[in-house]
Amino acid sequence: MRKEIVELEQLLEIQRLQNMAWWETSDQYQEELEASEEVREEYEEMLKELSPELCAILDRIEEAWYLMKEAELQATYMQGISDGMDMQKEKLRRVC
């Protein structure tokens, strides 16, 4: 589940880059996309060279990273709810 959340976040980032391409030069978009792909390819190559023990450690690190990202997303979501409630309270104060 955590991995899917982070993958969704990455997909949203790609969509953000695609939307940027409409307003900025497509060269910038292409550069960022290629850099991202290059990093992904280097990471996959590195994984092939690691021992099983190191792969297991890396898996645990990745899981911790996914947990952290999930917590960040939840915190952002909760902060948005809190901000919305504060705005609604302020609106009600002005009306009453």
DOSEFI-844286 format. One line per 3 residues: number of its first residue (from 0); their letters; for each residue x negated, y, z of C-alpha. Coordinates in steps of 0.25 Angstrom, whole numbers. Layout:
NUM = A = X:Y:Z; ...
This chain:
0 = MRK = 0:0:0; -11:10:4; -18:7:-9
3 = EIV = -6:10:-17; -4:23:-10; -18:27:-13
6 = ELE = -16:22:-28; -3:31:-29; -11:43:-23
9 = QLL = -22:40:-34; -11:39:-45; -5:52:-40
12 = EIQ = -19:59:-41; -20:54:-55; -7:60:-58
15 = RLQ = -11:73:-52; -23:73:-61; -14:70:-73
18 = NMA = -5:82:-69; -18:90:-67; -22:87:-82
21 = WWE = -9:94:-87; -14:107:-80; -29:106:-81
24 = TSD = -38:100:-91; -36:85:-94; -52:85:-94
27 = QYQ = -51:87:-79; -41:76:-77; -48:66:-86
30 = EEL = -61:69:-78; -54:66:-64; -48:54:-70
33 = EAS = -61:48:-76; -68:51:-63; -58:44:-55
36 = EEV = -59:32:-64; -74:32:-64; -74:32:-49
39 = REE = -64:20:-49; -72:12:-59; -85:15:-50
42 = YEE = -78:10:-38; -73:-3:-45; -87:-5:-50
45 = MLK = -93:-3:-36; -83:-13:-30; -88:-24:-39
48 = ELS = -102:-22:-33; -98:-23:-19; -99:-36:-10
51 = PEL = -86:-42:-5; -89:-36:9; -91:-22:4
54 = CAI = -78:-24:-4; -70:-28:9; -76:-16:16
57 = LDR = -72:-7:4; -58:-13:4; -57:-9:19
60 = IEE = -62:5:16; -52:7:4; -40:2:13
63 = AWY = -44:13:24; -45:23:13; -31:19:8
66 = LMK = -26:20:22; -32:34:23; -26:38:10
69 = EAE = -12:33:14; -13:40:28; -17:53:20
72 = LQA = -5:51:11; 4:49:23; -1:61:30
75 = TYM = 1:70:18; 15:65:17; 18:67:31
78 = QGI = 12:81:31; 21:84:19; 33:80:27
81 = SDG = 29:88:39; 26:100:30; 40:98:24
84 = MDM = 47:97:37; 39:110:42; 44:117:29
87 = QKE = 58:113:32; 58:118:46; 53:131:42
90 = KLR = 64:132:31; 74:129:42; 68:139:51
93 = RVC = 70:150:41; 84:146:38; 88:146:52
